[in-house]
Amino acid sequence: MGYMKEVGEIFQYYSDIGVAAIKLSKELKIGDKIKIQGHTTSFEQNVESIQIEHKAVQKAKAGSEIGIKVDDKVRRHDKIYLVE
């Protein structure tokens, strides 16, 4: 497995639409490969869409609160890592 660096943390999960709300500590962009890791969560996926206040964006900078579609169930306080 490649090097991983933490880029954010989940603060909300909307199970009905499969979207995680994330507070970013580093930039994230479409096409990035991420790993979502928590007590009972562990999977990797590619970032296929990012929304800020319901508007689609190509990338989001540190400090942003974003929504992304996730491939599996996630939980509050799960960490988001960039897989390089």
JOUR-V343495 format. One record per pair of residues at least 6 apart in sequence whose C-alpha atoms are under 8 Angstrom apart, sorted by the first residue. I is the first residue (numbers start at 1). J is the second residue. D is the distance in Angstrom with one decimal. If there is no record, write none. Layout:
BEGIN
I|J|D, I|J|D
END
This chain:
BEGIN
2|83|6.2, 2|84|5.5, 3|83|6.1, 3|84|5.4, 4|81|5.8, 4|82|5.4, 4|83|4.8, 4|84|6.2, 5|81|5.2, 5|82|5.3, 5|83|7.1, 6|25|7.7, 6|26|7.7, 6|79|6.9, 6|80|5.8, 6|81|4.2, 6|82|6.3, 7|24|5.7, 7|25|5.1, 7|26|4.7, 7|27|7.0, 7|28|7.3, 7|79|7.8, 7|80|5.7, 7|81|5.4, 7|82|6.3, 8|22|6.3, 8|23|5.5, 8|24|4.2, 8|25|5.1, 8|26|6.8, 8|79|6.0, 8|80|5.0, 8|81|7.1, 9|22|5.4, 9|23|5.5, 9|24|6.7, 9|76|7.8, 9|77|5.7, 9|78|5.8, 9|79|4.5, 9|80|5.6, 10|20|6.5, 10|21|5.7, 10|22|4.4, 10|23|6.4, 10|74|8.0, 10|75|6.9, 10|76|5.1, 10|77|5.2, 10|78|5.5, 10|79|6.4, 10|80|7.4, 11|20|7.8, 11|21|5.8, 11|22|5.8, 11|23|6.9, 11|75|7.9, 11|76|4.8, 11|77|6.0, 12|20|6.0, 12|21|5.0, 12|22|7.2, 12|75|7.2, 12|76|5.6, 13|19|6.0, 13|20|4.6, 13|21|6.1, 13|74|6.6, 13|75|6.4, 13|76|6.9, 14|20|6.3, 15|73|7.1, 17|69|8.0, 18|69|5.8, 18|70|5.8, 18|71|7.4, 18|72|7.5, 18|73|7.3, 19|67|6.2, 19|68|5.4, 19|69|4.4, 19|70|5.7, 20|67|5.5, 20|68|5.5, 20|69|6.4, 20|70|6.5, 20|74|7.2, 21|65|6.9, 21|66|5.6, 21|67|4.5, 21|68|6.7, 22|65|5.6, 22|66|5.3, 22|67|6.2, 22|68|7.8, 23|63|6.5, 23|64|6.0, 23|65|4.5, 23|66|6.6, 24|61|7.2, 24|62|5.1, 24|63|5.2, 24|64|5.5, 24|65|6.3, 24|66|7.5, 25|62|4.7, 25|63|5.7, 25|64|7.9, 26|61|6.3, 26|62|4.2, 26|63|7.4, 27|59|7.2, 27|60|5.6, 27|61|4.2, 27|62|5.0, 28|59|5.7, 28|60|5.5, 28|61|6.6, 28|62|7.9, 29|47|7.2, 29|50|7.6, 29|58|5.8, 29|59|3.9, 29|60|6.3, 30|46|7.8, 30|47|5.1, 30|48|5.5, 30|49|6.0, 30|50|6.9, 30|58|5.6, 30|59|6.2, 31|46|5.9, 31|47|5.3, 31|48|6.2, 32|46|5.7, 32|47|5.5, 32|82|7.1, 32|83|7.8, 33|44|7.1, 33|45|5.8, 33|46|4.4, 33|47|6.2, 33|82|6.1, 33|83|5.5, 33|84|7.5, 34|44|5.6, 34|45|5.6, 34|46|6.1, 34|47|7.1, 34|80|6.6, 34|81|5.4, 34|82|4.6, 34|83|5.3, 35|42|7.1, 35|43|5.6, 35|44|4.2, 35|45|6.5, 35|80|5.8, 35|81|5.1, 35|82|6.4, 35|83|6.5, 36|42|5.6, 36|43|5.6, 36|44|6.3, 36|74|7.8, 36|78|6.6, 36|79|5.8, 36|80|4.8, 36|81|6.4, 37|43|6.9, 37|78|5.6, 37|79|5.3, 37|80|6.6, 37|81|7.8, 38|75|7.6, 38|77|7.3, 38|78|4.5, 38|79|6.3, 39|78|7.6, 41|73|7.6, 41|74|6.3, 41|75|7.6, 41|78|7.3, 43|72|7.9, 45|70|7.7, 45|71|7.1, 47|68|7.3, 47|69|7.9, 48|68|7.9, 48|69|7.6, 49|56|7.0, 49|57|7.5, 49|58|7.5, 49|68|6.0, 49|69|6.9, 50|56|5.7, 50|57|5.6, 50|58|6.7, 50|59|7.0, 50|60|7.7, 50|66|6.5, 50|67|5.9, 50|68|5.1, 50|69|7.9, 51|57|5.8, 51|66|5.6, 51|67|5.1, 51|68|6.5, 52|64|7.8, 52|65|6.7, 52|66|5.0, 52|67|6.5, 53|66|7.5, 60|66|7.5
END
